[in-house]
Amino acid sequence: MLNVLVVGGGISGGSAAIYTAQGGLDTAVIDSGKSQIKQVSKVFNYPGIKEITGPELLGNIKEQAVAAGTEWFEGTVQSVEQKESAFEVSLADGRKLETKYLVVATNIQTSILESLGFELAVNEKVPSGKIKKVLGIDPDGKTHIPNLYITSLLAGLSSQSVIASGHGASVGISIMSIETGKSYMWHDK
Ligand SMILES: Cc1cc2nc3c(=O)[nH]c(=O)nc-3n(C[C@H](O)[C@H](O)[C@H](O)COP(=O)(O)OP(=O)(O)OC[C@H]3O[C@@H](n4cnc5c(N)ncnc54)[C@H](O)[C@@H]3O)c2cc1C
């Protein structure tokens, strides 16, 4: 069984995986390859990086996650079943994975959350009025379902890559803090 399974390998999911894998947790990402940042030819607003293409930013995050030990799978998660102390995640191609912590980082895709019974509302931070969020999410992505976390837009945040990345990191830190029993900090020398 995995420690952490991240559904969605975009900016936020990849960032969460960097933290949990670097922290030593057995981490996997399942990604269907449709990150919104792929549509952006030049990103100028990611602090610390003056200019980068969306695909390059995404690729760097994936490389960092894999270098930290994340297993990265292409695929689409179709359903999630809550078991006694784990989640059973079924992919469209028939594969099944079990995990202790589940991070839903699917951005505009809500089907998994609807099937788990989450109540959705309009994310008013996105002007179109068409984007959804889950009500009652903690700042670090925690939900009312133990060990299930939700990132970025679906947690009611704004649609910006640095916010998605920071929130993914925050989710990773929250999981690491529970697993280590103290507030987790990653300090490079
Ligand atoms: C046209 C456009 C322009 C933008 N320009 C900018 C900009 O200039 N600067 C900026 O900061 N931000 C910009 N953004 C916003 C930025 O793209 C997002 O903030 C960022 O991608 C959100 O990261 P995320 O991880 O939440 O979602 P994403 O990066 O979209 O990743 C979600 C991932 O989940 C996967 N997924 C979904 N459902 C499943 C499933 N069931 N199973 C497996 N995988 C699944 C998707 O395939 C995708 O890879 C722009 C967005 C758009 C649409």
The ligand as an ORCA input file, in Angstrom:
! r2SCAN-3c Opt
* xyz 0 1
  C      -5.561     29.696    -20.643
  C      -4.896     29.699    -19.293
  C      -3.848     30.584    -19.053
  C      -3.230     30.611    -17.792
  N      -2.199     31.480    -17.605
  C      -1.575     31.517    -16.406
  C      -0.477     32.409    -16.196
  O      -0.055     33.154    -17.087
  N       0.111     32.407    -14.968
  C      -0.314     31.600    -13.944
  O       0.254     31.637    -12.860
  N      -1.344     30.735    -14.128
  C      -1.987     30.687    -15.328
  N      -3.028     29.813    -15.516
  C      -3.487     28.984    -14.373
  C      -2.615     27.750    -14.147
  O      -2.587     26.974    -15.316
  C      -3.220     26.976    -12.986
  O      -3.230     27.800    -11.845
  C      -2.456     25.704    -12.629
  O      -2.275     24.871    -13.749
  C      -3.257     24.964    -11.560
  O      -2.528     23.848    -11.124
  P      -3.314     22.545    -10.634
  O      -2.307     21.561    -10.246
  O      -4.341     22.929     -9.648
  O      -4.105     22.068    -11.953
  P      -3.491     21.572    -13.329
  O      -2.136     22.084    -13.526
  O      -4.526     21.861    -14.370
  O      -3.384     19.991    -13.101
  C      -4.483     19.158    -12.866
  C      -4.095     17.784    -13.384
  O      -5.036     16.819    -12.939
  C      -5.205     15.861    -13.971
  N      -6.438     15.148    -13.736
  C      -7.701     15.641    -13.670
  N      -8.585     14.649    -13.414
  C      -7.845     13.499    -13.312
  C      -8.181     12.137    -13.055
  N      -9.446     11.751    -12.827
  N      -7.184     11.210    -13.034
  C      -5.882     11.594    -13.241
  N      -5.525     12.876    -13.482
  C      -6.481     13.812    -13.515
  C      -5.184     16.709    -15.244
  O      -4.920     15.931    -16.415
  C      -4.067     17.702    -14.922
  O      -2.807     17.231    -15.374
  C      -3.672     29.753    -16.759
  C      -4.732     28.863    -17.005
  C      -5.340     28.841    -18.248
  C      -6.490     27.911    -18.475
*
